[in-house]
């Protein structure tokens, strides 16, 4: 059975001796735009490519504002700070995620609280979120409209919720937003993996106060690095741009900074690559969705299950996933496929099992633990 899967993957990528999990593709104006940057002598965040990349991202996602930064982790950190997350607060997220999600929360001086995921979306479970909030929080003693619920066991405020759209599959974001609103908690979406993914026709990252995107080397489109904050809140976007540009006050010649800022703005060269990639993003998404269709067709009526996009969604299928009956079978496949030049990878180790997060509060994580033992990512890159 494993041999059949390996042979099929090779038919999808026949030119590759070693089939990567997800390689970048450059088939547009990337080199031309980089040369334009070099010829202009402006290669930092000053210049038309940064603004153009932000504009293209807003047009594509439907977000009113986009702010380009150095990477997705920085984007999430800044978004959380601007959402009012303060040192000592707690932020709810999911244990089944890439470590950058938890790291960005920690960079704000806050502690993550891990709430379970749903098996079908692999993203935060609205039901588990509501259950945790109901049984583990109490109203703040401050009778202000902006008051956050308090964790009963730590007496610290819950200041934000960060759901993640896992492998590009949208989570139950609509229900999460409603629950968060009932508890007066801001939602910042970790949509790092889901550029090109939609829930009921609306792009991921545009449901909460803000969302973030990543352009790491293995993402759907890449700039080699880089990230984006997307939001419909004009003031939020203005503050994000100011804070990530060392909080510098505009002046013809003076260096005036009005708060502790960050040198987090995306460079012009990075943005130039992003502009080129955005020019053919529809082609990339269509190619990846066709790959997913071929996988779905192949895995029908097999012991290994292919993970499909959840209902009411359109996924970018950033990384395709298959599900095994148990961890033993998963590991046998990982060993056999990688020996044969097919780069398959298991899902991440749960965040609460990493040494720096092992003492964080958790809810019941039955679904995340079940998925951790069974899910494997298979090659998902652009096919020639």
MOBEL-V115196 format. One record per helix or strand of 3 or more residues. SS is the DSSP state (H for helix, E for strand). FROM is the first residue (numbers start at 1). TO is the last residue. If there is no record, write none. Layout:
ss=SS from=FROM to=TO
ss=SS from=FROM to=TO
This chain:
ss=H from=2 to=12
ss=H from=30 to=40
ss=H from=48 to=61
ss=E from=65 to=69
ss=H from=72 to=82
ss=E from=90 to=94
ss=H from=99 to=107
ss=E from=111 to=115
ss=H from=126 to=136
ss=E from=157 to=162
ss=H from=166 to=168
ss=H from=173 to=182
ss=E from=186 to=190
ss=E from=210 to=214
ss=E from=226 to=231
ss=H from=234 to=243
ss=H from=268 to=278
ss=H from=281 to=299
ss=E from=320 to=323
ss=H from=327 to=339
ss=H from=351 to=353
ss=H from=355 to=357
ss=H from=366 to=372
ss=E from=375 to=378
